[in-house]
Amino acid sequence: MAHKIHFNEQTGKDSFFSVKEKAWHGLGQIVDRYPTSKEAIMFAGLDYTVEKRSLFTYDNENVSKNKETETLLPKVPVPGYFATMRTDTDTVLGVVGKDYKVIQNVDAFSFFDSIVGSSDGILYETAGALGKGERIFITAKLPGYIRIGKEDLIEQYLFLTTSHNGYGSITAAFTPIRIVCNNTLNAALKNCSNSIKIRHTGNAKEKLQEAHKVMGIANNLSVQLEQLFNHWTTVRITDAELKRLIQLAMVPNKEVWQNVQKGHIDDLSKGYLNICDQVYDYALGSAEQQQETTQGTVFGAYNAVTGYFQNRRDYKNGELKFKSIMDGTAKLRGQAAFDLCVRFAQNGSTALQLN
């Protein structure tokens, strides 16, 4: 999601809404209660439709002749390609092929509503449009919690993003969030993906209606994560092991990885080492990391990385924070930490030893 939140010049508002304040919020319209799907579409400025329209070019062989006669150049159709356009502004969003099917914004919300049988069961927290409206996203809270220990609760969310420009699939992902510090724990297990992807083909709308598949992902992952996270709260990790795990999780590229593996600390950049120190300080000093479930545990080590990106790191704006958490650096580092914690819980400190 490289583009900025869409600013609608007709309404004078950002095409974004959020309920109160969460880890990725701070933009657009802030509302104080959970809206219905119809209200969410309006709050987020997503109440527009998209059409495929024929593409044309001009007959360049007659350019000089038409310049002399000051008549319009003859239009030549472009076979097999179409423009996707917003019907409210006539803005071109992209160029697509003949098999591309538009999934309207309202269909994306209908998909969420159908997950639990009615709109009463799902709580819309954010929605918005990026760029000129060519990409939209929605986050919605599901009923129920993942319970870690006695009092550490994790809310269950679904995140959906789709585009109108021909790039990317319709993606729906399960995203758990730890309440105490709003950490997005969007990690994929080895044998269970946390998302599904649907292509914009002829049966895309029908596939969106197969909501039970996404709900199955959520149910399966929530059970597995609850068991895994509760086990992690019983696995102890020393401060030295925690620091090593953070260094490995925060590696940005192959060159840094090789230097870490060789123990060449002097060859590592100050920027990388500074970030590792900040994550380590967050792990040992933040209040949410001093709970029974997190202090000195593998679960706490995982939360140290995810919590740093969401509660401590500075971003230029909320849009960059949202992108990083949902589909960028924060998500990648969180997944790396998750994988390391899985191995540490199974093999102890040997999982962090140099190869």
Sequence and secondary structure as in RCSB ss.txt:
>XXXX:A:sequence
MAHKIHFNEQTGKDSFFSVKEKAWHGLGQIVDRYPTSKEAIMFAGLDYTVEKRSLFTYDNENVSKNKETETLLPK
VPVPGYFATMRTDTDTVLGVVGKDYKVIQNVDAFSFFDSIVGSSDGILYETAGALGKGERIFITAKLPGYIRIGK
EDLIEQYLFLTTSHNGYGSITAAFTPIRIVCNNTLNAALKNCSNSIKIRHTGNAKEKLQEAHKVMGIANNLSVQL
EQLFNHWTTVRITDAELKRLIQLAMVPNKEVWQNVQKGHIDDLSKGYLNICDQVYDYALGSAEQQQETTQGTVFG
AYNAVTGYFQNRRDYKNGELKFKSIMDGTAKLRGQAAFDLCVRFAQNGSTALQLN
>XXXX:A:secstr
  S B EETTTTEESEEEES  TT  SSEEESS   HHHHHHHTT    EEEEEEEEE GGGHHHHHHHT    E
EEEEEEEEEEETTT  EEEEEETT     HHHHHHHHHHHSSSTTS EEEEEEEETTTTEEEEEEEEEEEEEETT
TEEEEEEEEEEEESSS S EEEEEEEEETTTTEE    BTTB SEEEE SSTTHHHHHT HHHHHHHHHHHHHHH
HHHHHHHTTSB  HHHHHHHHHHHT  SHHHHHHHHHT GGGS HHHHHHHHHHHHHHHH GGGSSTTTTTBHHH
HHHHHHHIIIIIS  SSHHHHHHHHHHSHHHHHHHHHHHHHHHHHHHGGGGGS  
